[in-house]
Amino acid sequence: MPVSTLTRPRPVHRPAELLAAYLTGSFYFSSPYGTLLADGVRTRVHGSPRRRAAAAARALDEAAAGGVPDPVVVGALGFRPDAEASLLVPAVVRRAAAPSAAAAHPPGGQAPTGWTVRLQPEPDGYVGAVGRALDLIGQGALRKVVLARCLKLTAADPVAVTSLLAGLVRANPAAYAFAADVTAPGDRAPRTLVGASPELLVARNGVTVTANPLAGSAPRAGEASVDRARVAALRDSAKDLGEHAHTAGHVADVLGRFCTDLDVPERPEVIGTPTMWHLSTRISGRLRDPADPDCSALGLAEALHPTPAVGGVPADRALTAIAALEPQDRGYYAGMVGWTDRHGDGEWALSIRSAEVCDRTVRLFAGAGIVADSDPRAELAETAAKFRTLLGALGFEDPV
Ligand SMILES: C=C(O[C@H]1C=CC=C(C(=O)O)[C@@H]1O)C(=O)O
């Protein structure tokens, strides 16, 4: 039997072991397909905006030539196309199956004592910004824009990212959960992007490509009869279906450039997270030219970004409106986080339901898609509900 067809024995890990082995500075990513924990830095990957997949491919080839078996590039990209990125080939990678709801995860959460909370903007400021976005939509300059607001929390003591991550995975075992080191020059302590995103930007496995755009939301009530009514209302809401169509249409158009046999369900379904209900379209296709370097998981993710789940329509005007209407730079929020390997396989999730943690501070964002029929107060309530993913994992009982 030729050596290449032999199966290389791999260490077998359990998902909970990898979660427990996470240390600040490691890279952790778990999804419905598996868990990856990466440690150490073999090579940092630098690339110009929208050309990071090419830089990643070069780094992977160099690592393979240097004797690394099955190298991967892991990390996170910020929201703005020219924003910061933190991509690297790690020294050690461990993999396990997907986290299971039943598994005993290490305890998470942290008693929320002595926190100070700053909202940027204040709720009325956010409502005003949604009003200005509605003016732009009314004038025909925009059709959709996602506006986010920011919570800045400061604790009395350094925030334990290990417990925060464990709390997120325990509460959201089906999510794309992640912790990525995004320390920047000038940071006086490690900075970590941590979160539990419901949204798969794109995954590639061989010739198969999958994406799961979400847009159009309702908060989960936690009471069965109320939630049944909310799900039914969301499924039939013309406003939410329109908001969703922008995002699903963009993803289908971009993937259509690379794929044959693109399967795009006609109507979205409703999926639930522990805090939200979302309209969801699961799109899949077969790559036309799998050897094309632009078709790696990271290349496809760069081609898709920013989808109207985090940007808007038209994309360039939405980015201008976001820069003008949001008082805070988004940093890594609403960018992407994931991994890609030498075969082009990988998974990239949107870095939403996320926070940047640095020493005693936690900076978290939540956004909502604004379309012609949006009600500013309802969009404010939607962002409050989206904050609950992170605030719950931090131990806030009745977050906002
Ligand atoms: C921008 C966010 O969510 C996006 C993903 C799902 C539904 C969304 C919405 O209904 O507005 C957003 O497009 C966020 O959580 O900060």
The ligand as an SDF file (V2000), in Angstrom:
LIG
                    3D

 16 16  0  0  0  0  0  0  0  0999 V2000
  -25.2850   41.5880   13.4460 C   0  0  0  0  0  0  0  0  0  0  0  0
  -25.7240   40.6360   14.2600 C   0  0  0  0  0  0  0  0  0  0  0  0
  -26.5690   39.6350   13.8610 O   0  0  0  0  0  0  0  0  0  0  0  0
  -26.8060   39.3920   12.4730 C   0  0  0  0  0  0  0  0  0  0  0  0
  -27.0480   37.9420   12.3540 C   0  0  0  0  0  0  0  0  0  0  0  0
  -28.3130   37.4020   12.4820 C   0  0  0  0  0  0  0  0  0  0  0  0
  -29.4360   38.2500   12.4540 C   0  0  0  0  0  0  0  0  0  0  0  0
  -29.3020   39.5890   12.2640 C   0  0  0  0  0  0  0  0  0  0  0  0
  -30.4870   40.4890   12.2310 C   0  0  0  0  0  0  0  0  0  0  0  0
  -31.6230   39.9790   12.2690 O   0  0  0  0  0  0  0  0  0  0  0  0
  -30.3330   41.7070   12.2060 O   0  0  0  0  0  0  0  0  0  0  0  0
  -27.9760   40.2240   11.9910 C   0  0  0  0  0  0  0  0  0  0  0  0
  -27.9160   40.4100   10.6010 O   0  0  0  0  0  0  0  0  0  0  0  0
  -25.3180   40.5810   15.6700 C   0  0  0  0  0  0  0  0  0  0  0  0
  -25.6590   39.6160   16.3590 O   0  0  0  0  0  0  0  0  0  0  0  0
  -24.6160   41.5150   16.1370 O   0  0  0  0  0  0  0  0  0  0  0  0
  1  2  2  0
  2  3  1  0
  2 14  1  0
  3  4  1  0
  4  5  1  0
  4 12  1  0
  5  6  2  0
  6  7  1  0
  7  8  2  0
  8  9  1  0
  8 12  1  0
  9 10  2  0
  9 11  1  0
 12 13  1  0
 14 15  2  0
 14 16  1  0
M  END
$$$$
